[in-house]
Structures are given as structure tokens and as C-alpha cells.
Amino acid sequence: MDREQAYRELTKRVKSPNLLKHMLATEAVMRELARHFGEDEELWGLAGLLHDIDYDETKDDPRKHSLIGAEILEKLGLPAEVVYAVKVHNEAHGLPRKSRLDKALYAVDPLTGLIVAGALIRPEKKLEAVTVDFLLNRFHEKSFARGAKREQIAACSEIGLTLEEFLAIALKAMQEIHEELGL
């Protein structure tokens, strides 16, 4: 499945503009991480783009989230690595994250929200106004972007990145698609 087909499948199932922006941001960060690590950019991008494909269907039952998504992706014929990474990005299932792809998607998922929140509290409300130092400071404020699970973001260490490196890669990726994100 190519990116265009994946996006069509996604928009059939996901109607929330904010959720679509989250998945575009996750895709961008996953692609940037793939470039950083010399991994398959298309594969990593698809995992990021499609990781919440079932969210509209499962938002009221978090225990089903990502299990149904993995089933959808399997039926669509996506590679097993993508299906598994999507399945294990929801820690509620207690499944092990085995590959670098699995671990990266898990850590990236909440990070996009932290970065968006950082942009939204700036007077400019733009990603270009956000810096890594600004995000590092906000990361340690428990009251800031409460939904962005810090321990999950800090799992970037499992893929060999410091928090500062991880933030820099993710911020760069999101700044590159700022128009699509409306930031």
C-alpha cells in the first residue's frame, strides 16, 4: 500500500480534523526518525500515519484501541511490522515492543501533542516559535500538556536517543509540515 492509498483509507474512518493532524504529525516524525536511523522511511511513515486508524471506533473503549486498528491494517494488507507496531503502541495490552519501529511509534505518539501544546501557548501560535530548550523546560512541568505521558516520551532512550535529540528530530519534522498542521 502506498501513502496515497493509506491516506484514503484513513480518511474513510477518521473524521476529526485534530486527530488527522495528529496522525500527519506522527507520520512526519516517524519518517524523520527513519531517515535518522537509516530505516525504511515509507514503512515507518505508514505506521505513523495509520496508528490511530481505529480511534473513532474505539475511543470509548481504550482496551480495544489498536487491536482493532491492527486488524484493519492486516486486512488492508499492510506489512506485519506495521501491524504489530500499531498493535503495541497502546500500552494497555501489555504486549512487548520488540523492534525499533515499535519503540519509536510508542514514544512518538504522545510527543506530537506536547509539541502542538508548546506551539499553542506561544503568542505566535506557530511551530517556528518553538525551540528544543522551550520544550525541555515544558516537559518537566507536570501541569503542561497533561495528556502527553512523559514516561512514554522518555522511552526514546529505548531507541538510543536522548530526550533532547528526540525533541529536536520531532520538532524539525513537524516544522516541515507546519502548513498541513495549521501551525
Salt bridges, closest charged atoms under 4 A:
GLU4 OE2 - ARG8 NH1 3.20
GLU9 OE2 - LYS12 NZ 3.18
GLU9 OE1 - ARG13 NH1 2.72
GLU27 OE1 - ARG3 NH2 2.78
GLU27 OE2 - ARG31 NE 3.28
GLU32 OE1 - ARG35 NH2 2.51
GLU32 OE2 - LYS172 NZ 3.11
GLU39 OE2 - ARG100 NH1 3.25
GLU41 OE2 - ARG31 NH1 3.43
GLU41 OE2 - ARG35 NH1 2.50
GLU42 OE2 - ARG31 NH1 3.08
ASP52 OD2 - HIS22 NE2 3.39
ASP52 OD2 - HIS51 NE2 3.17
ASP52 OD1 - HIS65 NE2 2.98
ASP52 OD1 - HIS89 NE2 3.23
ASP54 OD1 - HIS65 ND1 2.71
ASP61 OD2 - LYS64 NZ 3.95
GLU91 OE2 - LYS149 NZ 3.25
ASP109 OD1 - HIS22 NE2 2.82
ASP109 OD1 - HIS51 NE2 3.01
ASP109 OD2 - HIS89 NE2 3.77
GLU124 OE1 - ARG122 NE 3.81
GLU141 OE1 - ARG138 NH1 2.96
GLU176 OE2 - LYS172 NZ 2.87
